[in-house]
Amino acid sequence: MDFFWTIVVLVVALAIAWRFLGSYMAAVFDGRVQFLAWAERPFYQLLRTGPDREQTWRRYAASLVIFSGVFVALGYLLLRIQGSLPLNPQHLGAVSPALSWNTAVSFLTNTNWQNYGGETTMSYFSQIGVLTVEQFASAAVGIAVAIALVRGFARRGSETIGNFWVDITRCMLYILLPIAFVGGIIAVSQGAVQTLAGTVTVHNALNNVTQTIPRGPAAFMGPIMQLGTNGGGFFNVDLIHPFENPTGLTNLMYIVLTLSIPFALTYTFGKMVGSIRHGAAVLAAMVVIFGAWVGFTAYFEHQANPAVAAAGVTAQPTGNMEGKEVRFGDTTSALFNVAMTQTSDGAVDSATSSYNAMGGFGPLTGMMLGEVTPGGVGSGLYTILLFAIVAVFIGGLMIGRTPEYLGKKIQAREVKLSGFGILVMPIVVLVLTGIAVSIHAGRAGPLNGGPHGFSEILYAFTSMTNNNGSAMAGLTGNHAFYNVVGSIAMLLGRFAIIIPCLALGGALAAKNTVAASAGTFRTDNTMFVGLLIGVIIIVGGLTFFPAVALGPIATQLSHKFYAIVPFLSQAGAALSHAGTAFSHLWTVLR
């Protein structure tokens, strides 16, 4: 399937998901879908809670932190005793303390940053019982926070924003598990591997070479890692591996799964607040930026690779194919990587480090915008709503009125909470990147020097703080500095934004609405969409442009410089010959 038809199918699939999945999720969280009530009740009885026992934002946040802390501790413990657990046909030993901690934090924060090779480090028990389970849990947490914030906009004079335990239970039972199961069946039907039989040894009689091929329960891990915008692959090379992503159909399915919930949540938002137009306005801002970044990245990846050209291969009609699968091509690979980095997924089907300089600029800067176009499951919606609050505040200042959004007055507390949530990510990224490039332990990570090495470090901390998990594949992260400091980045990038969002939801839920008037700044039209896009790009540009200028932009300019070098060399040789000839002529004339 070529790039054009891939886009057509993707647009149709996402339009269907936006309308029907979005409406279905609103029904789930409003309690109108109860066909699995028999499966919900045991969880509520165990936790002594239920739909009728709602929580304030503080109780909701405390429940979320406790839930996350238990999963991190349990994940760490299981990885440390991996060698003594079943489902370990390769007899892999315990994971080291620093790596166990980093991995447990990574998967629970929806980052799925992997400082290890899955097939050589993790047993089948760890892959299933720790990593896959945490991918369900982290996705449910993100969606629950988004729904809690939406309830803040929808409710009037309320002290509660829902019940955390009910929200994550319903999210898993009614949304994540059914869709991921169907996705797993499709993956298996296309040839993805799903087995507990261990590795297989193959002997090639033609060259007398014996190869050990790793296998495992990979097929059913792929759908939840994409549906939940997790991105933690079973194999080291992630979705480049044919055992995880065997065909063009599975490649397209993974893109659709990744984008479906983040986009559909905008319809859920509109449905729950009683204004589909507001949900459509948020969706429009997401689509405009996402489409621009896909086009930008695909264009630059369709250009020749300067390094390949310098090696004497001047004809590159299929674009930059370095580090890419021939079965996917340059433009579809660019679409896949932008889709994964503009969500909090981070999975790849090509090597980002091998992208052209400005091609790599696309995935990097997509994360720097805050991953709101469309962002991760839940995290994309609640973060773009923070930007919407700031945009409303700016719009209100321009027309001289108290800012309002969905009838709620936006006052100092709401603006402060939104500003804090927006600025956490860039502050953490820039501070930790500065530390990494200033000390030996940080500089030992990248495999390249110069601007590209700086880009690898900047990309890593941008990815970890945005809970993305993708990497440029040129950074060695499995040592103490990146394991420990990276986990700090992931925790801050997750909870230092979630807590302000829940506080904002609580503050908004307690407010009553005010009637619209002729002077009210509308937040469901094209003007607001433009203002929202402008705020997102300006905040990202002002905070990150100096760093990006030292990375991919400097790399691009260096390529241009090196392209001039052969010309200057030839021109210098010509001038030298001309000077010699002139010297001989002058001698003759004398």
Secondary structure, 3 states (H helix, E strand, C coil): CCHHHHHHHHHHHHHHHHHHHHHHHHHHHCCCCCCCHHHHHHHHHHHCCCCCCCCCHHHHHHHHHHHHHHHHHHHHHHHHCHHHCCCCCCCCCCCCHHHHHHHHHHHHCCCCCCCCCHHHHCCHHHHHHHHHHHHHHHHHHHHHHHHHHHHHHHCCCCCCCCCHHHHHHHHHHHHHHHHHHHHHHHHHHCCCCECCCCCEEEEECCCCEEEEECCCECCCHHHHHHHCCCCCCCCCCHHHCCCCCCCHHHHHHHHHHHHHHHHHHHHHHHHHHCCHHHHHHHHHHHHHHHHHHHHHHHHHHCCCCHHHHHCCCCCCCCCCCCCECCCCHHHHHHHHHHHHHCCCCCCCCECHHHCCHHHHHHHHHHHHCCCCCCCCCCHHHHHHHHHHHHHHHHHHHHHCCCCEECCEECCHHHHHHHHHHHHHHHHHHHHHHHHHHHCHHHHCCECCCHHHHHHHHHHHHHHHHCCCCCCCCCECCCCHHHHHHHHHHHHHHHHHHHHHHHHHHHHHHCCCCCCCCCCCCCCCCHHHHHHHHHHHHHHHHHHHHHHHHHCHHHHHHHHHHHHHHHHHHHHHHHHHHHHHHHHHHHHHHC
